[in-house]
Amino acid sequence: MALPKVYRLTIDAAISSKLRKTGTSIHSHFFSAYHLPNNLKHSRFGIITGTAIAKKAVVRNRIRRIVQDGLLHKAAGIVNSKDVMIYTKKTIAGADTNQIRADIDSLVEKIS
């Protein structure tokens, strides 16, 4: 299931550069994430999966769907509302669904 629009962070160049320059960075095996507090009642997430991860869009979309599904269940666990930009690493291409979900869980715990 897709992440509801309320929880999506639009991928804008200004927001992305602000998060990378002034946000706190967190790294895991499959992801790098940057986050900043926001003034909303909920957190927002942006997921970036570039062509360096996989040339085929089918594979990139599959990865995004798995990440969104993991975030959907864990978004309520983030106490303070934040804007979070998640960049996927090349190591994710060969991972299975359970490994990705476990890494998302650990990433959300680090952000909280």
C-alpha positions in Angstrom: 0.0 0.0 0.0 1.3 3.4 -0.9 2.2 6.0 1.7 -0.7 8.5 2.1 -0.1 12.0 0.7 -0.1 13.5 4.1 3.0 11.6 5.0 4.9 12.3 1.7 7.6 14.8 1.4 7.7 16.3 -2.0 11.1 15.9 -3.7 12.0 19.5 -4.2 15.6 20.7 -4.8 15.3 23.3 -2.1 14.0 20.9 0.5 16.5 18.2 -0.4 19.5 20.6 -0.2 18.3 22.0 3.1 18.0 18.6 4.6 21.4 17.5 3.4 23.1 20.7 4.6 21.5 21.3 7.9 19.7 18.0 8.8 21.0 15.3 11.0 22.2 12.3 9.0 21.7 8.6 9.9 23.1 5.7 8.0 22.2 2.0 7.9 23.2 -0.9 5.7 20.7 0.0 2.9 19.8 3.6 3.6 21.1 7.1 4.3 18.6 9.4 5.9 18.5 13.1 6.7 16.0 14.6 9.0 14.9 18.0 10.4 12.0 18.8 12.8 8.9 20.3 11.1 5.9 22.3 12.5 3.3 19.7 11.5 1.5 17.1 13.7 3.0 14.3 11.7 6.3 13.3 10.0 6.8 13.4 6.3 9.0 11.1 4.2 10.7 11.3 0.9 12.3 8.3 -0.7 15.0 8.6 -3.4 16.0 5.6 -5.5 18.2 6.6 -8.4 19.1 4.7 -11.5 22.4 3.8 -10.0 20.5 1.4 -7.7 18.8 -0.4 -10.6 18.4 0.4 -14.3 14.9 -1.0 -14.5 12.1 1.1 -13.1 10.3 -2.0 -12.1 13.0 -2.8 -9.6 13.3 0.7 -8.3 9.5 0.9 -7.8 9.5 -2.4 -6.0 12.1 -1.0 -3.6 10.1 2.2 -3.0 6.9 0.2 -2.3 8.7 -2.0 0.3 10.2 1.1 2.0 6.8 2.9 1.9 5.1 -0.1 3.4 7.6 -0.3 6.2 7.3 3.4 6.9 3.5 3.2 6.9 3.6 0.9 9.9 6.4 2.7 11.8 5.6 6.4 11.1 3.4 6.6 14.2 6.5 5.6 16.3 8.3 8.8 15.6 7.5 11.0 18.6 8.4 14.4 17.3 7.3 15.3 13.8 10.1 15.4 11.3 10.8 15.8 7.6 12.9 12.7 6.6 14.6 12.2 3.2 15.7 8.6 2.7 18.3 7.8 0.0 18.8 4.2 -0.9 22.2 2.7 -1.3 23.4 0.3 -4.0 23.5 -2.6 -1.5 19.7 -2.7 -1.5 19.5 -4.1 -5.1 20.2 -7.7 -4.0 18.3 -7.6 -0.7 15.0 -9.4 0.0 11.9 -7.9 1.5 12.5 -9.0 5.1 16.0 -7.6 5.1 14.8 -4.2 3.8 11.9 -4.1 6.3 14.3 -4.9 9.2 16.6 -2.1 8.1 13.7 0.3 7.9 12.7 -0.6 11.4 16.2 0.1 12.7 16.4 3.4 10.8 13.1 4.6 12.2 14.3 3.7 15.7 17.4 5.8 15.2 15.3 8.7 14.0 12.9 8.6 16.9 
